[in-house]
Amino acid sequence: MSQLQPRAPRLPTTSNPAGRSAAVMAGVVAVMWLLEIIDAATGGALDTLGIHARTVDGLWQIFTAPWLHHGWAHLAGNTIPLLVLGWLVLMDSTRTWLVSALIVTVSSGLFAWVASPSGSVTLGASGVVFGWLTFLLVKGIFTRDIGDIVLAVIVLFVYGGVLWGILPTASGVSWQAHLGGAAGGVLAAWLLTLTEREQRSRMIASRP
């Protein structure tokens, strides 16, 4: 029978891991705002580094697109969710943050590259936001950890409405990147909890 099991507490790597994680995410967002300032000052020159659908040259821009945005409103809309969700993921561990960020960036970008309309250019960190959102929502399903499940409920309550963004309901919004990021978040949660799930299976199998 499946059981909810508390996870062994992690020893903090610094005296103030919450502050350190907040500083990292603030730095990430600060870079995005700096790039938007440069983009505005150069007449949108950096927008060419977005994902150009189904073009070979645009494929590598999967890694630059999340750092750039279609204007100040676009960036402002992504800033708070990115800060909050990124901070929550980083509080788990630096490895979790880095690996999940890579997976959701690639999955979001690839889906936008494949499925977006011809001639479109996709920019923005919303694919990463959706990826970290689904990561936090499903991680507890895989770990069966009470803390992860409680966190998922809180995140769902605060940001659950955002999930409508994976549907093609608004023009000019890359639901393709959102859907790809969300799928990547689930994949990241599955991969990053593999060791915990294997340990739980061995514990259950060893019980008399």
C-alpha positions as CSV (number, residue, x, y, z in Angstrom):
1,M,0.0,0.0,0.0
2,S,1.3,3.5,-0.9
3,Q,2.2,5.7,2.0
4,L,3.0,9.3,2.5
5,Q,6.5,9.5,4.0
6,P,8.3,12.6,5.3
7,R,11.6,13.2,3.6
8,A,14.8,13.4,5.6
9,P,15.6,17.1,6.1
10,R,18.4,18.6,4.0
11,L,21.2,20.3,5.7
12,P,21.4,23.9,4.4
13,T,24.4,24.8,2.3
14,T,24.4,28.4,3.7
15,S,23.3,30.1,6.8
16,N,20.5,31.8,4.9
17,P,19.5,29.6,2.0
18,A,16.2,31.5,1.5
19,G,18.1,34.8,1.1
20,R,20.7,33.3,-1.2
21,S,18.0,31.8,-3.4
22,A,16.2,35.1,-3.5
23,A,19.4,36.9,-4.5
24,V,20.0,34.4,-7.3
25,M,16.5,34.9,-8.7
26,A,16.7,38.7,-8.3
27,G,20.0,38.5,-10.3
28,V,18.3,36.5,-13.1
29,V,15.4,38.9,-13.3
30,A,17.8,41.9,-13.2
31,V,19.6,40.6,-16.2
32,M,16.3,40.3,-18.1
33,W,15.5,43.9,-17.3
34,L,18.9,45.1,-18.3
35,L,18.5,43.3,-21.6
36,E,15.1,44.9,-22.2
37,I,16.7,48.3,-21.6
38,I,19.3,47.5,-24.2
39,D,16.7,46.2,-26.5
40,A,14.6,49.4,-26.2
41,A,17.7,51.6,-26.6
42,T,18.6,49.7,-29.9
43,G,15.2,49.8,-31.4
44,G,14.4,46.2,-30.7
45,A,17.7,44.7,-32.0
46,L,17.7,41.9,-29.5
47,D,14.3,40.7,-30.6
48,T,16.0,38.9,-33.5
49,L,17.4,36.5,-30.9
50,G,13.9,35.0,-30.4
51,I,12.8,31.6,-31.6
52,H,12.1,31.7,-35.4
53,A,9.7,28.9,-36.1
54,R,11.1,26.0,-38.1
55,T,14.3,27.8,-39.2
56,V,17.6,26.1,-38.6
57,D,19.2,29.4,-37.6
58,G,16.4,30.0,-35.1
59,L,16.9,26.6,-33.3
60,W,19.9,27.7,-31.1
61,Q,17.9,30.7,-30.0
62,I,15.9,28.4,-27.8
63,F,18.5,29.4,-25.2
64,T,18.4,33.2,-25.7
65,A,14.6,33.6,-26.1
66,P,13.7,33.2,-22.4
67,W,15.9,36.2,-21.5
68,L,14.2,38.6,-23.9
69,H,10.6,40.0,-24.0
70,H,8.2,41.8,-26.3
71,G,8.2,45.0,-24.4
72,W,8.0,46.2,-20.8
73,A,4.5,44.9,-20.1
74,H,5.5,41.4,-21.3
75,L,8.5,41.4,-19.0
76,A,6.6,42.8,-16.0
77,G,4.0,40.1,-16.4
78,N,6.6,37.4,-16.1
79,T,8.7,38.9,-13.4
80,I,6.8,38.1,-10.2
81,P,5.9,34.5,-11.2
82,L,9.4,33.8,-12.3
83,L,10.8,35.2,-9.0
84,V,8.4,33.2,-6.8
85,L,8.4,29.9,-8.7
86,G,12.2,30.0,-9.4
87,W,12.8,30.7,-5.7
88,L,10.7,27.8,-4.6
89,V,12.5,25.4,-7.0
90,L,15.9,26.8,-6.0
91,M,15.1,26.2,-2.3
92,D,15.0,22.5,-3.1
93,S,18.5,22.5,-4.4
94,T,20.8,24.2,-6.9
95,R,21.0,21.0,-8.9
96,T,17.2,20.8,-9.1
97,W,17.0,24.4,-10.2
98,L,19.6,24.1,-12.9
99,V,18.4,20.8,-14.3
100,S,14.8,21.8,-14.3
101,A,15.6,25.1,-15.9
102,L,17.5,23.4,-18.7
103,I,14.7,20.8,-19.3
104,V,11.9,23.3,-19.4
105,T,13.9,25.8,-21.5
106,V,14.6,23.1,-24.1
107,S,11.1,21.6,-24.1
108,S,9.3,25.0,-24.2
109,G,11.6,26.2,-27.0
110,L,11.4,23.1,-29.1
111,F,7.6,23.1,-29.0
112,A,7.5,26.7,-29.9
113,W,10.0,26.1,-32.7
114,V,8.0,23.2,-34.1
115,A,4.4,24.3,-33.5
116,S,4.4,28.1,-33.8
117,P,3.1,29.8,-37.1
118,S,5.6,30.3,-39.8
119,G,7.4,33.7,-39.6
120,S,6.6,34.1,-35.9
121,V,9.3,35.0,-33.3
122,T,8.8,33.7,-29.8
123,L,10.3,35.5,-26.8
124,G,9.9,35.5,-23.1
125,A,10.4,33.5,-19.9
126,S,6.8,32.3,-19.7
127,G,7.7,28.9,-20.9
128,V,10.1,28.6,-18.0
129,V,7.4,29.9,-15.6
130,F,4.9,27.2,-16.8
131,G,7.6,24.6,-16.5
132,W,8.5,25.5,-12.9
133,L,4.8,25.7,-12.1
134,T,4.0,22.2,-13.3
135,F,7.2,20.9,-11.7
136,L,6.1,22.1,-8.3
137,L,2.5,20.9,-8.9
138,V,3.4,17.3,-9.7
139,K,6.6,16.7,-7.7
140,G,4.7,15.6,-4.7
141,I,2.9,13.0,-6.7
142,F,6.2,11.4,-7.5
143,T,7.8,11.8,-4.1
144,R,4.7,11.3,-1.9
145,D,6.3,13.8,0.4
146,I,3.9,15.7,2.6
147,G,5.8,18.9,2.3
148,D,5.9,18.7,-1.5
149,I,2.1,18.0,-1.6
150,V,1.3,20.9,0.7
151,L,3.5,23.2,-1.4
152,A,1.7,22.0,-4.5
153,V,-1.7,22.8,-3.1
154,I,-0.5,26.3,-2.2
155,V,1.0,26.9,-5.6
156,L,-2.1,25.6,-7.3
157,F,-4.2,28.0,-5.2
158,V,-2.1,31.0,-6.1
159,Y,-1.1,30.3,-9.7
160,G,-3.5,27.5,-10.9
161,G,-5.4,29.9,-13.1
162,V,-2.3,30.5,-15.1
163,L,-2.6,27.0,-16.5
164,W,-5.3,28.2,-18.9
165,G,-2.4,29.7,-20.9
166,I,-1.5,26.3,-22.4
167,L,-4.7,26.6,-24.5
168,P,-4.8,28.7,-27.7
169,T,-7.3,31.2,-26.3
170,A,-5.5,34.5,-26.9
171,S,-3.9,35.8,-30.0
172,G,-0.3,37.0,-29.7
173,V,0.4,34.6,-26.8
174,S,2.6,31.6,-27.4
175,W,0.5,28.8,-25.9
176,Q,3.0,26.5,-27.7
177,A,5.8,27.7,-25.5
178,H,3.5,27.4,-22.4
179,L,2.5,23.9,-23.3
180,G,6.0,22.8,-24.0
181,G,7.2,24.3,-20.8
182,A,4.5,22.6,-18.8
183,A,5.3,19.3,-20.3
184,G,9.0,19.8,-19.5
185,G,8.1,20.6,-15.9
186,V,6.4,17.2,-15.5
187,L,9.4,15.5,-17.2
188,A,11.8,17.3,-14.9
189,A,9.9,16.3,-11.8
190,W,9.8,12.7,-12.9
191,L,13.6,12.6,-13.7
192,L,14.7,14.5,-10.6
193,T,12.7,12.3,-8.2
194,L,13.8,9.0,-9.7
195,T,16.3,8.3,-6.9
196,E,13.7,9.0,-4.2
197,R,11.2,6.8,-5.9
198,E,13.7,3.9,-6.2
199,Q,14.6,4.3,-2.6
200,R,11.0,4.2,-1.5
201,S,10.4,1.1,-3.6
202,R,13.3,-0.7,-2.0
203,M,12.1,0.3,1.5
204,I,8.6,-1.1,0.7
205,A,10.1,-4.3,-0.8
206,S,12.3,-4.9,2.3
207,R,9.4,-4.7,4.7
208,P,8.3,-8.1,6.2
